[in-house]
């Protein structure tokens, strides 16, 4: 998957870092990003499944994202590129 076929989206459901999700999105599945209103209405038991069906390739909570920034594994100034590189390094996607 090429970088240009992905997008980056931040979804917030509350004020706390664990209520924020940093997502690498497959633009072939969701060209305009994930539908946040539809996510809000989804059954919490199927939350992860809905993210996957919406084209989410990689999802980090704000807490996880901040920890990876602290460790220097993600550059918060270029989050899209950083998540793409992380997904490739972890074998989630192939370049």
Backbone atoms as SQL, in Angstrom:
CREATE TABLE atoms (id INTEGER PRIMARY KEY, chain TEXT, resi INTEGER, resn TEXT, atom TEXT, x REAL, y REAL, z REAL);
INSERT INTO atoms VALUES
  (1, 'A', 1, 'UNK', 'N', 0.847, -1.168, 0.000),
  (2, 'A', 1, 'UNK', 'CA', 0.000, 0.000, 0.000),
  (3, 'A', 1, 'UNK', 'C', 0.897, 1.237, 0.000),
  (4, 'A', 2, 'UNK', 'N', 0.582, 2.170, -0.842),
  (5, 'A', 2, 'UNK', 'CA', 1.356, 3.400, -0.949),
  (6, 'A', 2, 'UNK', 'C', 0.856, 4.425, 0.075),
  (7, 'A', 3, 'UNK', 'N', 1.763, 5.296, 0.446),
  (8, 'A', 3, 'UNK', 'CA', 1.435, 6.356, 1.397),
  (9, 'A', 3, 'UNK', 'C', 0.242, 7.175, 0.910),
  (10, 'A', 4, 'UNK', 'N', 0.197, 7.456, -0.376),
  (11, 'A', 4, 'UNK', 'CA', -0.884, 8.271, -0.945),
  (12, 'A', 4, 'UNK', 'C', -2.252, 7.588, -0.878),
  (13, 'A', 5, 'UNK', 'N', -2.276, 6.296, -0.600),
  (14, 'A', 5, 'UNK', 'CA', -3.526, 5.553, -0.480),
  (15, 'A', 5, 'UNK', 'C', -4.040, 5.536, 0.960),
  (16, 'A', 6, 'UNK', 'N', -3.331, 6.251, 1.837),
  (17, 'A', 6, 'UNK', 'CA', -3.714, 6.291, 3.245),
  (18, 'A', 6, 'UNK', 'C', -4.020, 7.726, 3.671),
  (19, 'A', 7, 'UNK', 'N', -4.737, 7.832, 4.754),
  (20, 'A', 7, 'UNK', 'CA', -5.032, 9.123, 5.358),
  (21, 'A', 7, 'UNK', 'C', -4.861, 9.029, 6.852),
  (22, 'A', 8, 'UNK', 'N', -4.890, 10.159, 7.488),
  (23, 'A', 8, 'UNK', 'CA', -4.749, 10.228, 8.941),
  (24, 'A', 8, 'UNK', 'C', -5.960, 10.960, 9.495),
  (25, 'A', 9, 'UNK', 'N', -6.547, 10.415, 10.547),
  (26, 'A', 9, 'UNK', 'CA', -7.734, 11.026, 11.136),
  (27, 'A', 9, 'UNK', 'C', -7.663, 10.894, 12.652),
  (28, 'A', 10, 'UNK', 'N', -8.007, 11.972, 13.322),
  (29, 'A', 10, 'UNK', 'CA', -8.107, 11.972, 14.784),
  (30, 'A', 10, 'UNK', 'C', -9.586, 12.000, 15.127),
  (31, 'A', 11, 'UNK', 'N', -10.000, 11.062, 15.964),
  (32, 'A', 11, 'UNK', 'CA', -11.395, 10.977, 16.390),
  (33, 'A', 11, 'UNK', 'C', -11.426, 11.136, 17.902),
  (34, 'A', 12, 'UNK', 'N', -12.233, 12.087, 18.364),
  (35, 'A', 12, 'UNK', 'CA', -12.321, 12.362, 19.797),
  (36, 'A', 12, 'UNK', 'C', -13.736, 12.097, 20.291),
  (37, 'A', 13, 'UNK', 'N', -13.816, 11.330, 21.371),
  (38, 'A', 13, 'UNK', 'CA', -15.094, 11.030, 21.991),
  (39, 'A', 13, 'UNK', 'C', -15.205, 11.659, 23.373),
  (40, 'A', 14, 'UNK', 'N', -14.146, 12.301, 23.823),
  (41, 'A', 14, 'UNK', 'CA', -14.134, 12.922, 25.142),
  (42, 'A', 14, 'UNK', 'C', -12.888, 13.754, 25.325),
  (43, 'A', 15, 'UNK', 'N', -12.636, 14.142, 26.554),
  (44, 'A', 15, 'UNK', 'CA', -11.534, 15.044, 26.879),
  (45, 'A', 15, 'UNK', 'C', -10.224, 14.321, 27.219),
  (46, 'A', 16, 'UNK', 'N', -10.319, 13.076, 27.614),
  (47, 'A', 16, 'UNK', 'CA', -9.149, 12.337, 28.082),
  (48, 'A', 16, 'UNK', 'C', -8.367, 11.729, 26.908),
  (49, 'A', 17, 'UNK', 'N', -7.047, 11.521, 27.076),
  (50, 'A', 17, 'UNK', 'CA', -6.256, 10.911, 26.004),
  (51, 'A', 17, 'UNK', 'C', -6.788, 9.544, 25.549),
  (52, 'A', 18, 'UNK', 'N', -7.340, 8.779, 26.480),
  (53, 'A', 18, 'UNK', 'CA', -7.863, 7.469, 26.095),
  (54, 'A', 18, 'UNK', 'C', -9.168, 7.576, 25.304),
  (55, 'A', 19, 'UNK', 'N', -9.749, 8.778, 25.242),
  (56, 'A', 19, 'UNK', 'CA', -10.964, 9.026, 24.462),
  (57, 'A', 19, 'UNK', 'C', -10.660, 9.559, 23.062),
  (58, 'A', 20, 'UNK', 'N', -9.379, 9.680, 22.746),
  (59, 'A', 20, 'UNK', 'CA', -8.929, 10.170, 21.451),
  (60, 'A', 20, 'UNK', 'C', -8.282, 9.016, 20.701),
  (61, 'A', 21, 'UNK', 'N', -8.597, 8.903, 19.418),
  (62, 'A', 21, 'UNK', 'CA', -8.033, 7.828, 18.595),
  (63, 'A', 21, 'UNK', 'C', -7.327, 8.432, 17.389),
  (64, 'A', 22, 'UNK', 'N', -6.073, 8.026, 17.200),
  (65, 'A', 22, 'UNK', 'CA', -5.279, 8.436, 16.044),
  (66, 'A', 22, 'UNK', 'C', -5.322, 7.260, 15.075),
  (67, 'A', 23, 'UNK', 'N', -5.852, 7.501, 13.873),
  (68, 'A', 23, 'UNK', 'CA', -6.116, 6.407, 12.944),
  (69, 'A', 23, 'UNK', 'C', -5.427, 6.602, 11.610),
  (70, 'A', 24, 'UNK', 'N', -4.836, 5.525, 11.119),
  (71, 'A', 24, 'UNK', 'CA', -4.338, 5.461, 9.752),
  (72, 'A', 24, 'UNK', 'C', -5.456, 4.818, 8.948),
  (73, 'A', 25, 'UNK', 'N', -5.925, 5.506, 7.907),
  (74, 'A', 25, 'UNK', 'CA', -7.116, 5.095, 7.164),
  (75, 'A', 25, 'UNK', 'C', -6.756, 4.641, 5.760),
  (76, 'A', 26, 'UNK', 'N', -7.401, 3.583, 5.297),
  (77, 'A', 26, 'UNK', 'CA', -7.301, 3.138, 3.910),
  (78, 'A', 26, 'UNK', 'C', -8.275, 3.986, 3.092),
  (79, 'A', 27, 'UNK', 'N', -7.741, 4.862, 2.246),
  (80, 'A', 27, 'UNK', 'CA', -8.593, 5.771, 1.480),
  (81, 'A', 27, 'UNK', 'C', -9.393, 5.063, 0.392),
  (82, 'A', 28, 'UNK', 'N', -9.011, 3.844, 0.038),
  (83, 'A', 28, 'UNK', 'CA', -9.821, 3.085, -0.918),
  (84, 'A', 28, 'UNK', 'C', -11.150, 2.670, -0.285),
  (85, 'A', 29, 'UNK', 'N', -11.146, 2.442, 1.009),
  (86, 'A', 29, 'UNK', 'CA', -12.356, 2.040, 1.736),
  (87, 'A', 29, 'UNK', 'C', -13.158, 3.268, 2.167),
  (88, 'A', 30, 'UNK', 'N', -12.483, 4.266, 2.688),
  (89, 'A', 30, 'UNK', 'CA', -13.142, 5.495, 3.163),
  (90, 'A', 30, 'UNK', 'C', -12.422, 6.711, 2.573),
  (91, 'A', 31, 'UNK', 'N', -12.739, 7.070, 1.333),
  (92, 'A', 31, 'UNK', 'CA', -12.038, 8.179, 0.671),
  (93, 'A', 31, 'UNK', 'C', -12.156, 9.515, 1.404),
  (94, 'A', 32, 'UNK', 'N', -13.214, 9.707, 2.162),
  (95, 'A', 32, 'UNK', 'CA', -13.416, 10.957, 2.896),
  (96, 'A', 32, 'UNK', 'C', -13.161, 10.801, 4.392),
  (97, 'A', 33, 'UNK', 'N', -12.509, 9.737, 4.774),
  (98, 'A', 33, 'UNK', 'CA', -12.287, 9.466, 6.190),
  (99, 'A', 33, 'UNK', 'C', -13.458, 8.705, 6.785),
  (100, 'A', 34, 'UNK', 'N', -13.280, 8.283, 8.013),
  (101, 'A', 34, 'UNK', 'CA', -14.334, 7.517, 8.676),
  (102, 'A', 34, 'UNK', 'C', -15.476, 8.435, 9.073),
  (103, 'A', 35, 'UNK', 'N', -16.680, 7.906, 9.044),
  (104, 'A', 35, 'UNK', 'CA', -17.883, 8.646, 9.406),
  (105, 'A', 35, 'UNK', 'C', -18.010, 8.647, 10.935),
  (106, 'A', 36, 'UNK', 'N', -17.682, 9.776, 11.540),
  (107, 'A', 36, 'UNK', 'CA', -17.661, 9.862, 12.993),
  (108, 'A', 36, 'UNK', 'C', -19.057, 9.713, 13.593),
  (109, 'A', 37, 'UNK', 'N', -20.052, 10.291, 12.960),
  (110, 'A', 37, 'UNK', 'CA', -21.419, 10.175, 13.496),
  (111, 'A', 37, 'UNK', 'C', -21.878, 8.718, 13.510),
  (112, 'A', 38, 'UNK', 'N', -21.541, 7.981, 12.478),
  (113, 'A', 38, 'UNK', 'CA', -21.894, 6.561, 12.429),
  (114, 'A', 38, 'UNK', 'C', -21.150, 5.795, 13.523),
  (115, 'A', 39, 'UNK', 'N', -19.885, 6.169, 13.772),
  (116, 'A', 39, 'UNK', 'CA', -19.118, 5.530, 14.836),
  (117, 'A', 39, 'UNK', 'C', -19.753, 5.787, 16.197),
  (118, 'A', 40, 'UNK', 'N', -20.225, 6.996, 16.423),
  (119, 'A', 40, 'UNK', 'CA', -20.842, 7.351, 17.710),
  (120, 'A', 40, 'UNK', 'C', -22.091, 6.516, 17.977),
  (121, 'A', 41, 'UNK', 'N', -22.785, 6.124, 16.921),
  (122, 'A', 41, 'UNK', 'CA', -24.023, 5.359, 17.065),
  (123, 'A', 41, 'UNK', 'C', -23.797, 3.844, 17.138),
  (124, 'A', 42, 'UNK', 'N', -22.572, 3.407, 16.871),
  (125, 'A', 42, 'UNK', 'CA', -22.310, 1.970, 16.826),
  (126, 'A', 42, 'UNK', 'C', -22.317, 1.359, 18.223),
  (127, 'A', 43, 'UNK', 'N', -22.634, 0.092, 18.273),
  (128, 'A', 43, 'UNK', 'CA', -22.656, -0.677, 19.515),
  (129, 'A', 43, 'UNK', 'C', -21.220, -0.755, 20.048),
  (130, 'A', 44, 'UNK', 'N', -20.982, -0.333, 21.288),
  (131, 'A', 44, 'UNK', 'CA', -19.626, -0.369, 21.849),
  (132, 'A', 44, 'UNK', 'C', -18.977, -1.756, 21.808),
  (133, 'A', 45, 'UNK', 'N', -19.785, -2.793, 21.811),
  (134, 'A', 45, 'UNK', 'CA', -19.224, -4.155, 21.750),
  (135, 'A', 45, 'UNK', 'C', -18.637, -4.447, 20.380),
  (136, 'A', 46, 'UNK', 'N', -19.080, -3.719, 19.349),
  (137, 'A', 46, 'UNK', 'CA', -18.589, -3.921, 17.979),
  (138, 'A', 46, 'UNK', 'C', -17.741, -2.744, 17.496),
  (139, 'A', 47, 'UNK', 'N', -17.258, -1.962, 18.423),
  (140, 'A', 47, 'UNK', 'CA', -16.526, -0.743, 18.095),
  (141, 'A', 47, 'UNK', 'C', -15.315, -1.024, 17.203),
  (142, 'A', 48, 'UNK', 'N', -14.476, -1.989, 17.600),
  (143, 'A', 48, 'UNK', 'CA', -13.282, -2.319, 16.813),
  (144, 'A', 48, 'UNK', 'C', -13.653, -2.820, 15.427),
  (145, 'A', 49, 'UNK', 'N', -14.696, -3.613, 15.327),
  (146, 'A', 49, 'UNK', 'CA', -15.147, -4.128, 14.035),
  (147, 'A', 49, 'UNK', 'C', -15.587, -2.983, 13.128),
  (148, 'A', 50, 'UNK', 'N', -16.283, -2.018, 13.692),
  (149, 'A', 50, 'UNK', 'CA', -16.737, -0.883, 12.883),
  (150, 'A', 50, 'UNK', 'C', -15.548, -0.068, 12.374),
  (151, 'A', 51, 'UNK', 'N', -14.531, 0.118, 13.212),
  (152, 'A', 51, 'UNK', 'CA', -13.318, 0.802, 12.773),
  (153, 'A', 51, 'UNK', 'C', -12.695, 0.053, 11.597),
  (154, 'A', 52, 'UNK', 'N', -12.588, -1.253, 11.721),
  (155, 'A', 52, 'UNK', 'CA', -11.988, -2.066, 10.663),
  (156, 'A', 52, 'UNK', 'C', -12.799, -1.969, 9.372),
  (157, 'A', 53, 'UNK', 'N', -14.104, -2.079, 9.469),
  (158, 'A', 53, 'UNK', 'CA', -14.964, -1.999, 8.287),
  (159, 'A', 53, 'UNK', 'C', -14.927, -0.612, 7.646),
  (160, 'A', 54, 'UNK', 'N', -14.563, 0.401, 8.432),
  (161, 'A', 54, 'UNK', 'CA', -14.486, 1.767, 7.929),
  (162, 'A', 54, 'UNK', 'C', -13.131, 2.093, 7.321),
  (163, 'A', 55, 'UNK', 'N', -12.263, 1.089, 7.241),
  (164, 'A', 55, 'UNK', 'CA', -10.968, 1.284, 6.596),
  (165, 'A', 55, 'UNK', 'C', -9.841, 1.651, 7.526),
  (166, 'A', 56, 'UNK', 'N', -10.043, 1.514, 8.821),
  (167, 'A', 56, 'UNK', 'CA', -8.981, 1.827, 9.775),
  (168, 'A', 56, 'UNK', 'C', -7.917, 0.724, 9.716),
  (169, 'A', 57, 'UNK', 'N', -6.707, 1.125, 9.384),
  (170, 'A', 57, 'UNK', 'CA', -5.589, 0.189, 9.281),
  (171, 'A', 57, 'UNK', 'C', -4.892, 0.039, 10.622),
  (172, 'A', 58, 'UNK', 'N', -4.691, 1.164, 11.293),
  (173, 'A', 58, 'UNK', 'CA', -3.995, 1.204, 12.576),
  (174, 'A', 58, 'UNK', 'C', -4.677, 2.255, 13.440),
  (175, 'A', 59, 'UNK', 'N', -4.947, 1.900, 14.685),
  (176, 'A', 59, 'UNK', 'CA', -5.610, 2.819, 15.603),
  (177, 'A', 59, 'UNK', 'C', -4.835, 2.840, 16.919),
  (178, 'A', 60, 'UNK', 'N', -4.490, 4.036, 17.363),
  (179, 'A', 60, 'UNK', 'CA', -3.829, 4.212, 18.651),
  (180, 'A', 60, 'UNK', 'C', -4.658, 5.159, 19.492),
  (181, 'A', 61, 'UNK', 'N', -4.800, 4.861, 20.772),
  (182, 'A', 61, 'UNK', 'CA', -5.442, 5.824, 21.659),
  (183, 'A', 61, 'UNK', 'C', -4.479, 6.989, 21.845),
  (184, 'A', 62, 'UNK', 'N', -4.994, 8.084, 22.360),
  (185, 'A', 62, 'UNK', 'CA', -4.136, 9.231, 22.644),
  (186, 'A', 62, 'UNK', 'C', -3.029, 8.875, 23.615),
  (187, 'A', 63, 'UNK', 'N', -3.337, 8.020, 24.577),
  (188, 'A', 63, 'UNK', 'CA', -2.334, 7.577, 25.546),
  (189, 'A', 63, 'UNK', 'C', -1.214, 6.816, 24.852),
  (190, 'A', 64, 'UNK', 'N', -1.578, 5.881, 23.978),
  (191, 'A', 64, 'UNK', 'CA', -0.573, 5.105, 23.238),
  (192, 'A', 64, 'UNK', 'C', 0.238, 6.015, 22.315),
  (193, 'A', 65, 'UNK', 'N', -0.449, 6.905, 21.617),
  (194, 'A', 65, 'UNK', 'CA', 0.207, 7.833, 20.701),
  (195, 'A', 65, 'UNK', 'C', 1.224, 8.692, 21.461),
  (196, 'A', 66, 'UNK', 'N', 0.807, 9.259, 22.594),
  (197, 'A', 66, 'UNK', 'CA', 1.699, 10.103, 23.394),
  (198, 'A', 66, 'UNK', 'C', 2.903, 9.341, 23.908),
  (199, 'A', 67, 'UNK', 'N', 2.716, 8.089, 24.280),
  (200, 'A', 67, 'UNK', 'CA', 3.836, 7.267, 24.754),
  (201, 'A', 67, 'UNK', 'C', 4.839, 7.011, 23.627),
  (202, 'A', 68, 'UNK', 'N', 4.337, 6.733, 22.427),
  (203, 'A', 68, 'UNK', 'CA', 5.238, 6.520, 21.293),
  (204, 'A', 68, 'UNK', 'C', 5.957, 7.806, 20.899),
  (205, 'A', 69, 'UNK', 'N', 5.312, 8.937, 21.046),
  (206, 'A', 69, 'UNK', 'CA', 5.973, 10.233, 20.821),
  (207, 'A', 69, 'UNK', 'C', 7.079, 10.408, 21.853),
  (208, 'A', 70, 'UNK', 'N', 6.767, 10.125, 23.109),
  (209, 'A', 70, 'UNK', 'CA', 7.751, 10.262, 24.196),
  (210, 'A', 70, 'UNK', 'C', 8.983, 9.404, 23.952),
  (211, 'A', 71, 'UNK', 'N', 8.770, 8.203, 23.422),
  (212, 'A', 71, 'UNK', 'CA', 9.881, 7.277, 23.129),
  (213, 'A', 71, 'UNK', 'C', 10.635, 7.640, 21.854),
  (214, 'A', 72, 'UNK', 'N', 10.078, 8.560, 21.073),
  (215, 'A', 72, 'UNK', 'CA', 10.716, 8.947, 19.816),
  (216, 'A', 72, 'UNK', 'C', 10.383, 8.023, 18.655),
  (217, 'A', 73, 'UNK', 'N', 9.363, 7.181, 18.819),
  (218, 'A', 73, 'UNK', 'CA', 8.975, 6.242, 17.763),
  (219, 'A', 73, 'UNK', 'C', 7.979, 6.845, 16.785),
  (220, 'A', 74, 'UNK', 'N', 7.345, 7.948, 17.181),
  (221, 'A', 74, 'UNK', 'CA', 6.408, 8.683, 16.332),
  (222, 'A', 74, 'UNK', 'C', 6.760, 10.156, 16.434),
  (223, 'A', 75, 'UNK', 'N', 6.728, 10.836, 15.308),
  (224, 'A', 75, 'UNK', 'CA', 6.958, 12.281, 15.282),
  (225, 'A', 75, 'UNK', 'C', 5.595, 12.958, 15.255),
  (226, 'A', 76, 'UNK', 'N', 5.253, 13.669, 16.320),
  (227, 'A', 76, 'UNK', 'CA', 3.926, 14.281, 16.398),
  (228, 'A', 76, 'UNK', 'C', 3.723, 15.398, 15.382),
  (229, 'A', 77, 'UNK', 'N', 4.801, 15.881, 14.768),
  (230, 'A', 77, 'UNK', 'CA', 4.682, 16.924, 13.742),
  (231, 'A', 77, 'UNK', 'C', 4.284, 16.344, 12.388),
  (232, 'A', 78, 'UNK', 'N', 4.515, 15.057, 12.197),
  (233, 'A', 78, 'UNK', 'CA', 4.132, 14.370, 10.954),
  (234, 'A', 78, 'UNK', 'C', 3.425, 13.055, 11.306),
  (235, 'A', 79, 'UNK', 'N', 2.267, 13.149, 11.963),
  (236, 'A', 79, 'UNK', 'CA', 1.604, 11.937, 12.456),
  (237, 'A', 79, 'UNK', 'C', 1.190, 10.973, 11.353),
  (238, 'A', 80, 'UNK', 'N', 0.720, 11.465, 10.213),
  (239, 'A', 80, 'UNK', 'CA', 0.301, 10.583, 9.128),
  (240, 'A', 80, 'UNK', 'C', 1.477, 9.726, 8.668),
  (241, 'A', 81, 'UNK', 'N', 2.582, 10.374, 8.350),
  (242, 'A', 81, 'UNK', 'CA', 3.763, 9.641, 7.895),
  (243, 'A', 81, 'UNK', 'C', 4.276, 8.699, 8.981),
  (244, 'A', 82, 'UNK', 'N', 4.258, 9.157, 10.224),
  (245, 'A', 82, 'UNK', 'CA', 4.744, 8.320, 11.332),
  (246, 'A', 82, 'UNK', 'C', 3.897, 7.067, 11.513),
  (247, 'A', 83, 'UNK', 'N', 2.570, 7.204, 11.440),
  (248, 'A', 83, 'UNK', 'CA', 1.711, 6.019, 11.575),
  (249, 'A', 83, 'UNK', 'C', 1.874, 5.087, 10.388),
  (250, 'A', 84, 'UNK', 'N', 2.049, 5.647, 9.201),
  (251, 'A', 84, 'UNK', 'CA', 2.271, 4.831, 8.008),
  (252, 'A', 84, 'UNK', 'C', 3.557, 4.010, 8.173),
  (253, 'A', 85, 'UNK', 'N', 4.621, 4.667, 8.584),
  (254, 'A', 85, 'UNK', 'CA', 5.900, 3.971, 8.779),
  (255, 'A', 85, 'UNK', 'C', 5.818, 2.935, 9.890),
  (256, 'A', 86, 'UNK', 'N', 5.094, 3.231, 10.950),
  (257, 'A', 86, 'UNK', 'CA', 4.901, 2.271, 12.039),
  (258, 'A', 86, 'UNK', 'C', 4.138, 1.043, 11.541),
  (259, 'A', 87, 'UNK', 'N', 3.068, 1.271, 10.781),
  (260, 'A', 87, 'UNK', 'CA', 2.282, 0.153, 10.235),
  (261, 'A', 87, 'UNK', 'C', 3.132, -0.713, 9.318),
  (262, 'A', 88, 'UNK', 'N', 3.975, -0.092, 8.509),
  (263, 'A', 88, 'UNK', 'CA', 4.858, -0.853, 7.615),
  (264, 'A', 88, 'UNK', 'C', 5.902, -1.626, 8.422),
  (265, 'A', 89, 'UNK', 'N', 6.497, -0.991, 9.406),
  (266, 'A', 89, 'UNK', 'CA', 7.516, -1.655, 10.230),
  (267, 'A', 89, 'UNK', 'C', 6.944, -2.832, 11.008),
  (268, 'A', 90, 'UNK', 'N', 5.688, -2.735, 11.413),
  (269, 'A', 90, 'UNK', 'CA', 5.044, -3.799, 12.187),
  (270, 'A', 90, 'UNK', 'C', 4.441, -4.877, 11.287),
  (271, 'A', 91, 'UNK', 'N', 4.530, -4.707, 9.973),
  (272, 'A', 91, 'UNK', 'CA', 3.997, -5.704, 9.051),
  (273, 'A', 91, 'UNK', 'C', 2.493, -5.627, 8.861),
  (274, 'A', 92, 'UNK', 'N', 1.886, -4.536, 9.270),
  (275, 'A', 92, 'UNK', 'CA', 0.441, -4.368, 9.115),
  (276, 'A', 92, 'UNK', 'C', 0.099, -4.069, 7.667),
  (277, 'A', 93, 'UNK', 'N', 0.984, -3.314, 7.016),
  (278, 'A', 93, 'UNK', 'CA', 0.842, -3.031, 5.578),
  (279, 'A', 93, 'UNK', 'C', 2.170, -3.321, 4.891),
  (280, 'A', 94, 'UNK', 'N', 2.088, -3.530, 3.588),
  (281, 'A', 94, 'UNK', 'CA', 3.293, -3.684, 2.769),
  (282, 'A', 94, 'UNK', 'C', 3.400, -2.491, 1.869),
  (283, 'A', 95, 'UNK', 'N', 4.594, -1.953, 1.747),
  (284, 'A', 95, 'UNK', 'CA', 4.809, -0.781, 0.872),
  (285, 'A', 95, 'UNK', 'C', 4.903, -1.208, -0.559);
